[in-house]
Amino acid sequence: MEYTYNIIGHTVQYNWTYKSLCKGKPLDFVFIIDSSRSVRPSDYEKVKIFVTNLLAFLDVRPEATRVGLLQYGSVVQNEFSLNTYSSKADVERAVKAMDHLATGTMTGLAIQYTMETAFTEPEGARPADMHIPRIAMIVTDGRPQDTVEEVAAQARQAGIQIFAIGVGRVDMNTLRAIGSEPHSEHVYLVANFSQIETLTSIFQSNLCGGVFSLFISQYTHILRFSSFIRSFVLSFFLFCGYD
């Protein structure tokens, strides 16, 4: 089966053969969603679709991958914790039912909540000695109204792997201050919320690296974006246990 995607003007063709739902090693996975007023209602819905599409290929069960989600504006609103839902269907329903906050952009506060609350055992994170990867994926479209450098560094030092996805005119220095290193594998920027769907496709292909035969068959533009695609696929490929 062949699909063609466009990433900020760079078209890539993929050929893959579907075999079965992928099941990798367990993850504790928390989404951090920018729900500020700069995100238009239609774009907010696209972010919700992005999240539910990523869930499609995760093995969501208490003994496998646990998923939590918080959104933030001027305050942090925890939508559900890592131990709130035990099935993918319940998580998807919760995502679809979320309401747009449409307030400020307190990104640092959201990262602090993720570190101090979301990834704690009472909220469903598994003990550190189990060595379950703790993954945070933040999606934002604007400049934070608070500082992020120090709290993001603390979160990374606490063992949280942070993927920072910027949409639109996001300051790359801010994204780099948030995301884990190497930045080439953890920091991504797309032109608009419609383009975020392309990351979904790359992410899904990567999650199922062990059960998909994935080949990048043709680049119509072989520029910096080839490394963008490769980095995104490989980083999640490793996290999901297909090494």
C-alpha positions as CSV (number, residue, x, y, z in Angstrom):
1,M,0.0,0.0,0.0
2,E,1.4,3.4,-0.9
3,Y,0.8,6.8,0.7
4,T,2.2,10.2,-0.1
5,Y,2.6,12.9,2.5
6,N,3.6,16.5,2.3
7,I,5.7,18.0,5.0
8,I,6.1,21.8,4.7
9,G,6.4,21.5,0.9
10,H,8.6,18.3,1.0
11,T,6.8,15.3,-0.5
12,V,7.8,11.8,0.6
13,Q,6.5,8.5,-0.6
14,Y,6.2,5.5,1.8
15,N,5.5,1.9,0.9
16,W,4.4,-0.4,3.7
17,T,2.7,-3.7,4.3
18,Y,0.3,-4.0,7.2
19,K,0.5,-7.2,9.3
20,S,-1.0,-6.6,12.7
21,L,-1.3,-4.2,15.6
22,C,2.1,-3.4,16.9
23,K,3.0,-4.2,20.5
24,G,6.2,-2.9,21.9
25,K,7.7,-2.5,25.3
26,P,5.6,-0.7,28.0
27,L,5.6,3.0,28.2
28,D,4.3,5.6,30.6
29,F,3.2,8.3,28.1
30,V,1.8,11.7,29.0
31,F,0.6,14.2,26.4
32,I,0.9,17.9,27.2
33,I,-1.4,19.9,25.0
34,D,-1.2,23.7,24.5
35,S,-4.9,24.9,24.9
36,S,-4.2,28.6,24.8
37,R,-6.3,31.2,23.1
38,S,-3.9,31.4,20.1
39,V,-5.1,27.9,19.1
40,R,-8.2,28.3,17.0
41,P,-11.1,26.0,17.7
42,S,-10.7,24.2,14.4
43,D,-7.0,23.7,15.1
44,Y,-7.7,22.4,18.6
45,E,-9.8,19.7,17.0
46,K,-6.9,18.8,14.8
47,V,-4.7,18.3,17.9
48,K,-7.3,16.0,19.4
49,I,-7.4,14.0,16.1
50,F,-3.5,13.9,16.3
51,V,-3.6,12.4,19.7
52,T,-6.3,9.8,18.9
53,N,-4.5,8.8,15.8
54,L,-1.3,8.1,17.8
55,L,-3.3,6.1,20.3
56,A,-4.4,3.8,17.5
57,F,-1.1,1.9,17.4
58,L,-0.3,2.0,21.2
59,D,-1.0,-1.1,23.2
60,V,-3.0,0.7,25.9
61,R,-3.4,-1.6,29.0
62,P,-2.4,-1.2,32.6
63,E,0.4,-3.8,32.2
64,A,1.5,-2.4,28.8
65,T,1.4,1.3,27.8
66,R,-0.4,3.7,30.2
67,V,-1.5,7.1,28.8
68,G,-2.2,10.4,30.6
69,L,-3.0,13.8,29.2
70,L,-3.1,17.3,30.5
71,Q,-3.8,20.5,28.7
72,Y,-2.8,24.0,29.7
73,G,-3.5,27.6,29.2
74,S,-3.1,30.0,32.1
75,V,-3.6,27.0,34.4
76,V,-2.9,23.3,34.1
77,Q,-5.9,21.0,33.7
78,N,-5.3,17.3,34.1
79,E,-7.7,15.5,31.8
80,F,-6.8,12.0,32.9
81,S,-3.9,10.4,34.7
82,L,-1.8,7.3,33.8
83,N,-4.1,5.2,35.9
84,T,-7.4,6.7,35.0
85,Y,-8.3,4.5,32.1
86,S,-7.4,0.9,31.4
87,S,-8.5,0.7,27.7
88,K,-7.8,2.6,24.6
89,A,-11.5,3.2,23.9
90,D,-11.9,5.0,27.2
91,V,-8.8,7.1,26.5
92,E,-10.1,8.0,23.0
93,R,-13.5,9.0,24.4
94,A,-11.8,11.3,27.0
95,V,-9.7,13.0,24.4
96,K,-12.7,13.6,22.1
97,A,-14.6,15.1,25.1
98,M,-12.0,17.7,26.0
99,D,-12.9,21.4,26.0
100,H,-10.7,24.2,24.7
101,L,-9.3,26.3,27.6
102,A,-8.6,29.3,25.4
103,T,-6.5,31.2,28.0
104,G,-2.8,32.0,28.4
105,T,0.3,29.9,27.6
106,M,2.0,28.7,30.8
107,T,4.2,26.1,29.3
108,G,6.6,26.0,32.2
109,L,3.8,25.4,34.7
110,A,2.6,22.5,32.6
111,I,6.0,20.9,32.5
112,Q,6.3,21.3,36.3
113,Y,3.0,19.6,36.8
114,T,4.1,16.8,34.5
115,M,7.2,16.2,36.6
116,E,5.8,16.7,40.1
117,T,2.4,15.1,39.6
118,A,1.7,13.3,36.3
119,F,4.7,11.0,36.6
120,T,4.2,10.0,40.2
121,E,3.1,6.6,41.4
122,P,-0.2,7.9,42.9
123,E,-1.1,9.1,39.4
124,G,-0.2,5.8,37.8
125,A,3.5,6.0,36.9
126,R,5.3,2.8,37.6
127,P,8.2,2.7,40.0
128,A,11.5,3.9,38.7
129,D,13.2,0.6,39.4
130,M,10.9,-1.1,36.8
131,H,12.7,1.0,34.2
132,I,9.5,1.8,32.2
133,P,10.3,4.7,29.9
134,R,8.6,7.9,30.9
135,I,7.7,9.8,27.8
136,A,6.2,13.3,27.6
137,M,5.0,14.8,24.3
138,I,4.3,18.5,24.3
139,V,2.4,20.2,21.4
140,T,2.5,24.0,21.4
141,D,1.9,26.8,19.0
142,G,3.2,29.9,20.9
143,R,5.8,31.5,23.1
144,P,5.5,30.6,26.8
145,Q,4.4,33.3,29.2
146,D,6.6,31.8,31.8
147,T,10.1,30.3,31.9
148,V,10.7,26.8,30.6
149,E,14.5,26.3,30.6
150,E,15.0,25.4,34.3
151,V,11.9,23.3,34.8
152,A,12.4,21.4,31.6
153,A,16.0,20.6,32.6
154,Q,14.8,19.3,35.9
155,A,12.2,17.1,34.2
156,R,14.8,15.6,31.9
157,Q,17.1,15.0,34.9
158,A,14.3,13.3,36.6
159,G,14.3,10.7,33.8
160,I,11.5,12.1,31.6
161,Q,12.1,11.9,27.9
162,I,10.5,15.0,26.3
163,F,9.5,15.4,22.7
164,A,8.7,19.0,21.8
165,I,6.4,19.6,18.8
166,G,6.0,23.2,17.7
167,V,3.3,24.4,15.3
168,G,3.7,27.6,13.3
169,R,5.8,30.5,14.5
170,V,7.2,28.8,17.5
171,D,10.7,29.9,18.7
172,M,13.0,27.0,18.0
173,N,15.2,28.0,20.9
174,T,12.3,27.5,23.2
175,L,11.6,24.1,21.7
176,R,15.2,23.1,22.1
177,A,15.1,24.3,25.8
178,I,12.2,21.9,26.3
179,G,13.1,18.8,24.3
180,S,15.5,16.1,25.3
181,E,18.8,15.7,23.5
182,P,19.8,15.0,20.8
183,H,17.5,17.8,19.6
184,S,17.5,16.3,16.1
185,E,15.5,13.4,17.5
186,H,13.3,15.2,20.0
187,V,12.4,18.6,18.6
188,Y,10.1,19.1,15.6
189,L,8.4,22.0,13.9
190,V,5.6,22.0,11.4
191,A,4.1,24.9,9.5
192,N,0.5,24.6,10.7
193,F,-1.9,22.3,12.4
194,S,-2.9,20.6,9.2
195,Q,0.7,19.5,8.8
196,I,0.7,17.8,12.2
197,E,-1.1,14.9,10.5
198,T,2.1,14.1,8.8
199,L,3.8,13.5,12.1
200,T,1.0,11.1,13.0
201,S,1.9,9.0,10.0
202,I,5.6,9.0,10.8
203,F,4.9,8.2,14.4
204,Q,2.5,5.3,13.6
205,S,5.0,3.8,11.1
206,N,7.7,4.0,13.8
207,L,5.6,2.5,16.5
208,C,5.0,-0.4,14.3
209,G,8.5,-0.7,13.1
210,G,8.6,-4.4,14.1
211,V,5.5,-5.3,12.2
212,F,5.5,-3.0,9.2
213,S,7.9,-3.3,6.3
214,L,8.6,0.4,5.9
215,F,10.6,1.8,3.1
216,I,11.2,5.4,2.2
217,S,11.1,4.8,-1.6
218,Q,11.5,8.2,-3.0
219,Y,12.2,11.8,-1.9
220,T,11.2,14.5,-4.3
221,H,13.2,16.9,-2.3
222,I,16.3,15.5,-0.7
223,L,17.2,18.3,1.7
224,R,17.3,18.7,5.5
225,F,13.9,17.2,5.8
226,S,15.2,13.7,5.1
227,S,17.1,13.8,8.4
228,F,13.9,15.1,10.1
229,I,12.0,12.1,9.0
230,R,14.7,9.6,9.8
231,S,15.2,11.0,13.3
232,F,11.6,11.0,14.2
233,V,11.1,7.4,13.0
234,L,14.2,6.1,14.7
235,S,13.8,7.8,18.0
236,F,10.3,6.4,18.6
237,F,11.3,3.1,17.0
238,L,13.9,2.6,19.8
239,F,11.4,3.6,22.6
240,C,8.9,1.1,21.4
241,G,11.3,-1.8,21.7
242,Y,12.0,-2.7,18.1
243,D,15.8,-2.6,18.4
